[in-house]
Amino acid sequence: MNKRQSRIFAIVATGLAAVAFLGLTLYSHARFDDLTNAADITPEVTHGKDVWHKYNCINCHTLFGEGAYYAPDLTKIAQHRGEAYLKAYMRDPSQFYDEQRHRRLMPTQNLSEVEIANLVKFLDWVSKVDNQGWPPRPILVAGGSAIVAAQGTAAGAAEAGAVRPVRADSDPRAIGENLFGTAVPVCTACHSLQPGVQLAGPSMAGMAERAAQTIASADYTGSATDVEGYIRESIVSPSAHLVPGAMFSAEGTSFMPNTYPESLTEEQVDQLVAFLGSMK
Protein backbone atom coordinates (compact mmCIF):
# COMPACT_ATOMS: atom_id res chain seq x y z
CA MET A 1 0.00 0.00 0.00
CA ASN A 2 1.51 3.29 -1.09
CA LYS A 3 1.10 6.65 0.63
CA ARG A 4 -1.87 7.66 -1.47
CA GLN A 5 -3.68 4.40 -0.79
CA SER A 6 -2.90 4.70 2.93
CA ARG A 7 -4.29 8.22 3.02
CA ILE A 8 -7.49 7.15 1.26
CA PHE A 9 -7.88 4.17 3.60
CA ALA A 10 -7.46 6.38 6.66
CA ILE A 11 -9.98 8.93 5.38
CA VAL A 12 -12.56 6.30 4.47
CA ALA A 13 -12.10 4.38 7.76
CA THR A 14 -12.40 7.58 9.77
CA GLY A 15 -15.50 8.56 7.87
CA LEU A 16 -17.16 5.18 8.40
CA ALA A 17 -16.32 5.25 12.10
CA ALA A 18 -17.74 8.75 12.44
CA VAL A 19 -20.93 7.76 10.65
CA ALA A 20 -21.32 4.67 12.83
CA PHE A 21 -20.72 6.73 15.99
CA LEU A 22 -23.24 9.38 14.98
CA GLY A 23 -25.77 6.76 13.95
CA LEU A 24 -25.51 4.85 17.22
CA THR A 25 -25.65 8.08 19.21
CA LEU A 26 -28.80 9.24 17.43
CA TYR A 27 -30.35 5.78 17.82
CA SER A 28 -29.60 5.76 21.54
CA HIS A 29 -31.10 9.21 22.05
CA ALA A 30 -34.19 8.20 20.10
CA ARG A 31 -34.74 5.28 22.50
CA PHE A 32 -33.98 7.04 25.79
CA ASP A 33 -37.61 7.87 26.56
CA ASP A 34 -38.68 4.25 26.09
CA LEU A 35 -35.72 2.74 27.93
CA THR A 36 -36.11 5.06 30.91
CA ASN A 37 -39.92 5.11 30.99
CA ALA A 38 -39.73 8.89 30.79
CA ALA A 39 -43.51 9.19 30.98
CA ASP A 40 -43.32 7.83 34.54
CA ILE A 41 -41.02 10.58 35.81
CA THR A 42 -43.48 12.37 38.07
CA PRO A 43 -42.70 15.36 40.31
CA GLU A 44 -42.44 12.88 43.20
CA VAL A 45 -39.83 10.84 41.34
CA THR A 46 -37.87 14.00 40.57
CA HIS A 47 -38.03 15.03 44.22
CA GLY A 48 -36.87 11.57 45.20
CA LYS A 49 -33.84 12.02 42.97
CA ASP A 50 -33.15 15.33 44.72
CA VAL A 51 -33.36 13.56 48.07
CA TRP A 52 -30.86 10.98 46.78
CA HIS A 53 -28.41 13.76 45.97
CA LYS A 54 -29.22 15.87 49.04
CA TYR A 55 -28.18 13.11 51.41
CA ASN A 56 -25.24 12.02 49.24
CA CYS A 57 -26.51 8.46 48.99
CA ILE A 58 -24.14 7.95 46.06
CA ASN A 59 -21.20 8.38 48.41
CA CYS A 60 -21.86 4.81 49.56
CA HIS A 61 -24.38 3.21 47.17
CA THR A 62 -24.42 2.80 43.40
CA LEU A 63 -27.12 3.19 40.75
CA PHE A 64 -26.49 1.75 37.31
CA GLY A 65 -22.95 0.98 38.44
CA GLU A 66 -22.21 4.62 39.30
CA GLY A 67 -21.32 5.45 42.87
CA ALA A 68 -18.91 4.67 45.65
CA TYR A 69 -19.20 0.84 45.67
CA TYR A 70 -19.05 0.99 49.45
CA ALA A 71 -22.61 -0.18 50.11
CA PRO A 72 -25.04 -2.37 48.09
CA ASP A 73 -26.05 -1.40 44.58
CA LEU A 74 -29.63 -0.14 44.68
CA THR A 75 -30.49 -0.25 40.99
CA LYS A 76 -33.01 -3.08 41.46
CA ILE A 77 -33.66 -2.70 45.18
CA ALA A 78 -37.33 -1.77 44.64
CA GLN A 79 -37.84 -5.11 42.86
CA HIS A 80 -36.30 -7.02 45.74
CA ARG A 81 -37.78 -5.12 48.67
CA GLY A 82 -41.34 -3.88 49.00
CA GLU A 83 -42.37 -0.32 49.73
CA ALA A 84 -43.18 -1.08 53.36
CA TYR A 85 -39.71 -2.56 53.92
CA LEU A 86 -37.89 0.34 52.25
CA LYS A 87 -39.82 2.93 54.23
CA ALA A 88 -39.20 1.20 57.54
CA TYR A 89 -35.51 0.78 56.71
CA MET A 90 -35.09 4.45 55.80
CA ARG A 91 -36.81 5.54 59.00
CA ASP A 92 -34.46 3.59 61.23
CA PRO A 93 -31.80 1.27 59.72
CA SER A 94 -30.72 0.18 63.19
CA GLN A 95 -33.91 -1.89 63.46
CA PHE A 96 -32.59 -4.19 60.76
CA TYR A 97 -29.10 -4.93 62.02
CA ASP A 98 -27.30 -5.46 65.23
CA GLU A 99 -24.49 -2.97 65.63
CA GLN A 100 -22.17 -5.44 67.34
CA ARG A 101 -22.98 -8.47 65.24
CA HIS A 102 -23.42 -6.97 61.77
CA ARG A 103 -21.26 -3.86 62.12
CA ARG A 104 -24.05 -1.73 60.71
CA LEU A 105 -22.71 1.29 58.95
CA MET A 106 -25.88 2.75 57.43
CA PRO A 107 -26.52 6.05 59.26
CA THR A 108 -29.97 7.21 60.28
CA GLN A 109 -30.62 10.16 57.99
CA ASN A 110 -33.72 11.50 59.79
CA LEU A 111 -35.60 11.80 56.51
CA SER A 112 -39.08 13.29 56.56
CA GLU A 113 -42.00 11.07 55.58
CA VAL A 114 -42.36 12.98 52.29
CA GLU A 115 -38.67 12.51 51.52
CA ILE A 116 -38.91 8.80 52.29
CA ALA A 117 -42.02 8.34 50.14
CA ASN A 118 -40.51 10.17 47.17
CA LEU A 119 -37.14 8.45 47.49
CA VAL A 120 -38.97 5.11 47.34
CA LYS A 121 -40.79 6.31 44.20
CA PHE A 122 -37.46 7.33 42.67
CA LEU A 123 -35.91 3.94 43.43
CA ASP A 124 -39.00 2.23 42.01
CA TRP A 125 -38.62 4.21 38.78
CA VAL A 126 -34.89 3.38 38.67
CA SER A 127 -35.64 -0.33 39.08
CA LYS A 128 -37.84 -0.29 35.96
CA VAL A 129 -35.32 1.41 33.68
CA ASP A 130 -34.17 -0.93 30.94
CA ASN A 131 -30.48 -0.80 31.74
CA GLN A 132 -29.61 -3.58 29.29
CA GLY A 133 -28.24 -5.77 32.08
CA TRP A 134 -25.88 -3.12 33.44
CA PRO A 135 -24.06 -3.31 35.75
CA PRO A 136 -23.16 -6.97 35.04
CA ARG A 137 -22.10 -7.75 38.60
CA PRO A 138 -23.77 -5.36 41.03
CA ILE A 139 -22.86 -5.46 44.71
CA LEU A 140 -25.15 -7.87 46.52
CA VAL A 141 -28.23 -6.62 48.27
CA ALA A 142 -27.82 -8.93 51.22
CA GLY A 143 -25.56 -11.89 51.68
CA GLY A 144 -24.15 -14.51 49.39
CA SER A 145 -27.39 -16.24 48.66
CA ALA A 146 -28.67 -13.10 46.92
CA ILE A 147 -26.26 -13.48 44.03
CA VAL A 148 -28.98 -14.52 41.63
CA ALA A 149 -31.38 -11.90 42.87
CA ALA A 150 -28.86 -9.11 42.52
CA GLN A 151 -28.67 -9.71 38.81
CA GLY A 152 -32.22 -8.63 38.32
CA THR A 153 -35.30 -10.60 37.54
CA ALA A 154 -34.87 -12.13 34.10
CA ALA A 155 -31.11 -12.70 34.15
CA GLY A 156 -31.15 -13.99 37.72
CA ALA A 157 -34.02 -16.37 37.11
CA ALA A 158 -32.40 -17.69 33.93
CA GLU A 159 -29.12 -18.37 35.71
CA ALA A 160 -30.81 -20.03 38.67
CA GLY A 161 -32.80 -22.25 36.33
CA ALA A 162 -29.65 -23.32 34.57
CA VAL A 163 -27.82 -24.12 37.79
CA ARG A 164 -30.34 -26.77 38.86
CA PRO A 165 -32.73 -27.48 35.98
CA VAL A 166 -35.91 -29.49 36.51
CA ARG A 167 -38.41 -31.17 34.22
CA ALA A 168 -42.19 -31.15 34.33
CA ASP A 169 -42.14 -34.69 35.79
CA SER A 170 -39.57 -33.87 38.47
CA ASP A 171 -40.42 -34.26 42.13
CA PRO A 172 -42.63 -31.32 43.24
CA ARG A 173 -40.12 -30.50 45.96
CA ALA A 174 -37.35 -30.27 43.40
CA ILE A 175 -39.49 -28.01 41.24
CA GLY A 176 -40.29 -25.98 44.35
CA GLU A 177 -36.59 -25.62 45.12
CA ASN A 178 -36.03 -24.42 41.58
CA LEU A 179 -38.89 -21.93 42.00
CA PHE A 180 -37.28 -20.69 45.22
CA GLY A 181 -34.44 -19.39 43.09
CA THR A 182 -36.37 -18.39 39.99
CA ALA A 183 -39.72 -16.95 41.09
CA VAL A 184 -40.13 -13.21 40.62
CA PRO A 185 -39.34 -11.57 42.98
CA VAL A 186 -36.81 -14.29 43.73
CA CYS A 187 -37.13 -15.80 47.22
CA THR A 188 -33.35 -15.94 47.74
CA ALA A 189 -33.22 -12.14 47.75
CA CYS A 190 -34.65 -12.20 51.28
CA HIS A 191 -34.46 -15.78 52.62
CA SER A 192 -31.53 -18.10 53.16
CA LEU A 193 -31.72 -21.86 53.57
CA GLN A 194 -28.96 -21.93 56.16
CA PRO A 195 -29.71 -22.16 59.89
CA GLY A 196 -29.21 -18.83 61.62
CA VAL A 197 -28.46 -16.89 58.42
CA GLN A 198 -30.99 -14.06 58.50
CA LEU A 199 -31.25 -11.82 55.46
CA ALA A 200 -34.13 -9.39 55.00
CA GLY A 201 -36.51 -12.24 55.85
CA PRO A 202 -36.27 -15.22 58.20
CA SER A 203 -34.12 -18.21 57.31
CA MET A 204 -36.14 -21.06 55.81
CA ALA A 205 -34.08 -23.64 57.71
CA GLY A 206 -36.38 -25.54 60.06
CA MET A 207 -39.44 -24.02 58.37
CA ALA A 208 -41.72 -27.01 58.98
CA GLU A 209 -40.98 -27.16 62.70
CA ARG A 210 -41.39 -23.42 63.16
CA ALA A 211 -44.66 -23.45 61.22
CA ALA A 212 -46.06 -26.13 63.52
CA GLN A 213 -45.03 -24.14 66.58
CA THR A 214 -46.52 -20.95 65.15
CA ILE A 215 -49.98 -22.30 64.39
CA ALA A 216 -50.08 -23.91 67.84
CA SER A 217 -49.23 -20.58 69.47
CA ALA A 218 -51.88 -18.38 71.05
CA ASP A 219 -50.32 -15.43 69.21
CA TYR A 220 -51.04 -16.88 65.78
CA THR A 221 -53.42 -14.59 63.85
CA GLY A 222 -53.79 -16.45 60.55
CA SER A 223 -56.32 -19.09 59.52
CA ALA A 224 -54.07 -22.06 58.66
CA THR A 225 -54.57 -25.29 60.52
CA ASP A 226 -51.53 -27.27 59.41
CA VAL A 227 -47.93 -26.75 58.29
CA GLU A 228 -48.67 -26.76 54.57
CA GLY A 229 -51.54 -24.34 55.07
CA TYR A 230 -49.33 -21.96 57.05
CA ILE A 231 -46.60 -21.96 54.40
CA ARG A 232 -49.17 -21.37 51.67
CA GLU A 233 -50.72 -18.56 53.68
CA SER A 234 -47.27 -16.98 54.14
CA ILE A 235 -46.78 -16.97 50.36
CA VAL A 236 -50.16 -15.77 49.15
CA SER A 237 -51.26 -13.68 52.13
CA PRO A 238 -48.10 -12.67 54.02
CA SER A 239 -49.78 -10.17 56.32
CA ALA A 240 -52.26 -12.73 57.70
CA HIS A 241 -49.73 -13.47 60.45
CA LEU A 242 -46.75 -11.20 61.02
CA VAL A 243 -43.45 -12.75 62.03
CA PRO A 244 -42.25 -10.80 65.10
CA GLY A 245 -39.45 -8.35 64.43
CA ALA A 246 -39.18 -4.78 63.18
CA MET A 247 -37.17 -5.93 60.17
CA PHE A 248 -39.98 -8.18 58.94
CA SER A 249 -43.04 -5.90 59.07
CA ALA A 250 -44.30 -2.44 59.94
CA GLU A 251 -47.71 -0.94 60.66
CA GLY A 252 -49.41 -4.29 60.34
CA THR A 253 -47.97 -5.02 56.90
CA SER A 254 -45.47 -7.73 56.14
CA PHE A 255 -42.45 -6.77 54.02
CA MET A 256 -42.96 -10.01 52.10
CA PRO A 257 -44.15 -9.19 48.54
CA ASN A 258 -47.88 -9.87 48.09
CA THR A 259 -47.63 -10.43 44.34
CA TYR A 260 -47.08 -14.20 44.29
CA PRO A 261 -50.78 -15.05 43.83
CA GLU A 262 -50.52 -13.26 40.48
CA SER A 263 -47.01 -14.30 39.45
CA LEU A 264 -47.28 -18.00 40.41
CA THR A 265 -49.84 -20.57 39.37
CA GLU A 266 -51.68 -22.67 41.94
CA GLU A 267 -49.52 -25.63 40.97
CA GLN A 268 -46.34 -23.61 41.44
CA VAL A 269 -47.48 -22.46 44.87
CA ASP A 270 -48.12 -26.13 45.75
CA GLN A 271 -44.60 -27.02 44.59
CA LEU A 272 -43.07 -24.19 46.59
CA VAL A 273 -45.04 -25.29 49.65
CA ALA A 274 -43.82 -28.87 49.14
CA PHE A 275 -40.21 -27.71 49.06
CA LEU A 276 -40.43 -25.37 52.05
CA GLY A 277 -42.37 -27.99 53.99
CA SER A 278 -39.39 -30.28 53.58
CA MET A 279 -37.13 -27.84 55.44
CA LYS A 280 -37.03 -29.64 58.76
Secondary structure, 3 states (H helix, E strand, C coil): CCHHHHHHHHHHHHHHHHHHHHHHHHHHHHHHHHHCCHHHCCHHHHHHHHHHHHCCHHHCCEECCEECCCCCECCCHHHHCCHHHHHHHHHCHHHCCCHHHHCCCCCCCCCCHHHHHHHHHHHHHHHCCCCCCCCCCCCCCCCHHHHHHHCCHHHHHHHHHHHCCCCCCCCHHHHHHHHHHHCCCCHHHCCCCCCCCCCCCCCCCCHHHHHHHHHHCCCCCCCCCCHHHHHHHHHHCCCCCCCCCCCCEECCEECCCCCHHHHCCHHHHHHHHHHHHCCC
